[in-house]
Amino acid sequence: MAARPTRGQRRAETRERLLEAAARVFAQRGYHGASVDEIAEEAGFSTGALYSNFEGKEDLFLAIVEAELHARARELEEAVGHRGTVDERARGGAHYWMGFVEREPRTVLLLMEFWAYAVRDPAVRPKVAERFAEVRAMLTRLIADAARDFGLELTLPAEQLAIAVDAMADGIARQKLADPDAVPDELLGTALSLLFAAASRPAGR
């Protein structure tokens, strides 16, 4: 006979079901179009159960954003891996990102929508900035690792290159979503390769 789940396990399961339901509702209706009532109904719970686990819609979405960004960071690190050249690492990361944009356009749009909402609200902005800063920290680490692995000296700090890479990836994603035929799939990889070539040189020169 299976052991009955503990209170903590039941709470964790409820929280997970609410997050999964919220992700579906946000994807269908966008951040502004989704309601707490709709999310609770989608999960099969009352709004009371939702508020016992989250402060509200914003808190729910921040949790989803955090989970999404962590998942993308792990997958990106795997895509870059230990490829043999800086060019291969740049193109591997770009290939992963553009594939994600094609597979999950609604997720990308949701992240952009919430970012636009958050930067207008001084109370929300730091929470979102903190989560996106984790992505830049991961990119900074990948850039610094590549410089070390291939004996390169960066002409810009890795942190600044990470900001440029993040901005370039987001910008090209927006262009791809708006006009897919105008943006070649390999464009981001080529642009990143050129950026790293211009911002690095063999160490000691």
N, C-alpha and C positions, 0 to 999 in steps of 0.2 A: 504494500500500500504506500503510495507516494506521500511524502511529507507535505503538509499544508504550507503554502507560502507564508512567510513572515509578513508583519505589517510593513517593514521596510521594503521587502520585495514587491508587495502589492502597490506601494506608493511609487516605486521605480517603474513598474509596469504601466501604471496610470499616466505617469509623466511621459513615458515613451509614446504611448498611444495618443496623447494630446499633441505631442510634437509632430508625430506622423500625420495626424489629421490636420494640424495647422499648416504643415507644408503643402498638403494637397489643396486646402482652401486658398492659401495665399497664392499658389501657382495658378489657380483658376480665376481668382478675382483681383489679384494684386493686393498690396498692403492696405491701401485705403479702402478698397471695396470689401475686404473681409471683415467679419464681425465676430466678437467673442461668442455670441450665441450660436452662430453657424459652426464655429470650430468645435465647441462643446458637443453639439448635436452630431457632427461628423464623427467624433470620437466615441459617441455613445454614452456621454456623461452629462451631468448637469453643469451649469455655469459655476455652481458652488465648488464642484470638484476642480474645475479649471483654476478658480481663484485661490484654492488651497495649495496649488502647486506653482502658480505664476501670478505676478502682480497684475497682469493684463496682457493686451494684445502686443504692446511694445516689448514687454519682457519675453513673451513667447517668441517674437520674431528675432530678438537679440540672441536667444538660445539657438534658434535655427541657423542664424548667420554664423555663430561661433562654430557649430557643428559642421556646417558646409565648408567654412574656411579651413578648419582642421583637416577635413577629408581631402580637400583640394591640395593642401600643402603636402600631405603624405603622398598622394598620388604623383604630384609634381617631382618630389624628391626621388621617387622610384623611377620616373620617366627619365630624369637626368642621370641618375645613378653614377656609375663610374665609367662613363663613355670616354673614348680615347683622346679626344681633342676638345678644345673650347668650342669650336664650331659645332661639333656633334652634340655637345651638351646644350648649347643655345638652341639648336634646331630640334633636339629631342623635347626640350621644355616647351617650345613654341608649338610643336606638333600635338603635344598633350593638350595644351590650352585651347587651340583652335578646334580640336576634336570635341572637347567639352562644350565649347560654345555651340557647336553644331548639334550635339546630342541633347544638351540641356539649356536651350535658349531661354526658357521661362525662369530657370534658376538665375541665370546671368542677369536677366531683366529685373528680377526681384531684388537682387543685390544692388543694382544701380538705382532702382526706385527708392529703396530704403536709405541708401547713401544720400540721395538728393533730399529726402525728407529730413534726415538727421542733421545735415550741415546747416539747416535753417533753424534748428532748435538748440540753443546753447545748453540745455539740460541733457539732451540726448547725444550731442556731438562727441563728448569725451568717451562715452561708452562705445560708440562705433569706431572712433579713432583708435581706441585700445585694441580692438579686435583686428582691424586692418593693419595695425602696427606689427602684429604677430606675423602676418604674411611678409611684410617688408623685412622683418628680422630673419625669416627663413631664406628669402632671396639673398639677403646680405651674406648669410652663411654659405650659401651655394656659390656665390661669386668669389668670396674669400677662399673657399676650398679649391675652386678652379685655379685661381692665381697661384696658390701654393703648389697644387699638384703639377702644374705645367711650368713652374719657375718663371712666373710673370710678375711684373711690377705694375700696379694700377696707377694711372695718371689722375684718377678721381677716386675719392674714398668709396669703398664698397657700399656704404650706406647710401650715398648719392646715386650710384649706379642702380641700386635696387629700386629707388624711387623712380628713376627713368624707365627701368624695365617694367615696373608695375603700371606706370602711366601709359607706356606704349602698348602693353597687352590689353588694357582696358579700352584705349582709344581705337585700336584696330578691331576689337570685339564689337564696339558700337557701330563701326563702319560696316562690318560683316553682317550684323543683324539688320541694319537698315537697307543695305544694297549688296546682297551676297555675291552677285555676279561681278561686281566691281573690285572685289578684294580676293586676290589669289590666295590659296591656302598656305602657300610657302612664304608669303610676304613677311609675316612676323619673324620667322626663323632667319630670313635674309637680313632683316633690319637689326635683329639682335646680334647676329654674327658681325655685321659692320660696326655696331656700337662697341662691342668688346674689342674688336681689332683696333679701333681708334682710341680706346681708353686703356690700352695695356701695351707693354713692351717687355722684351726679355729682361729679367732682373739683372742689375749691375751695369746696365748701359746708361 
